[in-house]
Amino acid sequence: MGTEVYKEMLTGIDNTIPISTWSAGIYFYEVSNSTSSLTIARGKFVVER
């Protein structure tokens, strides 16, 4: 539906995003640099229940 469900400023190289309470569905993600508009990675994943 295009709704942002999670946003966090991550630091370091080993980060975990808690998705255990998210509904089943397809989610799209984007990782970007906070100091510029550079997108580092984007993709999608599926939550199945």
Phi, psi and omega per residue, in radians:
M1 nan -0.059 3.105
G2 1.430 0.331 -3.128
T3 -1.651 2.303 3.075
E4 -1.277 2.167 -3.077
V5 -1.902 -0.247 -3.115
Y6 -2.762 2.390 3.070
K7 -2.620 2.313 -3.118
E8 -2.681 2.546 3.017
M9 -1.491 1.956 -3.110
L10 -1.694 2.569 3.095
T11 -2.270 2.730 3.130
G12 1.383 -2.939 -3.080
I13 -1.987 -0.135 -3.086
D14 -2.162 1.662 -3.075
N15 -2.154 2.581 3.107
T16 -2.186 2.375 3.092
I17 -1.913 2.120 -3.109
P18 -1.314 2.016 -3.118
I19 -2.030 0.181 -3.049
S20 -1.109 -0.410 -3.133
T21 -1.735 -0.001 -3.121
W22 -1.324 2.579 3.089
S23 -1.248 2.749 3.052
A24 -1.071 2.485 3.111
G25 2.770 -3.069 3.105
I26 -1.783 2.260 -3.118
Y27 -2.123 2.455 3.091
F28 -1.895 2.494 3.133
Y29 -2.263 2.754 3.068
E30 -2.528 2.301 3.080
V31 -1.973 2.200 -3.111
S32 -2.366 2.860 3.133
N33 -1.447 2.277 -3.086
S34 -1.256 -0.333 -3.090
T35 -1.611 -0.141 3.099
S36 -2.638 -3.121 3.141
S37 -1.619 0.342 -3.112
L38 -1.274 2.161 3.061
T39 -1.559 2.182 -3.104
I40 -1.544 -0.729 -3.141
A41 -2.698 2.655 3.000
R42 -2.654 2.680 -3.123
G43 -3.129 -2.806 3.117
K44 -2.541 2.774 3.048
F45 -2.546 2.811 -3.081
V46 -2.000 2.312 3.004
V47 -1.801 2.087 3.117
E48 -1.968 2.393 3.123
R49 -2.113 nan nan
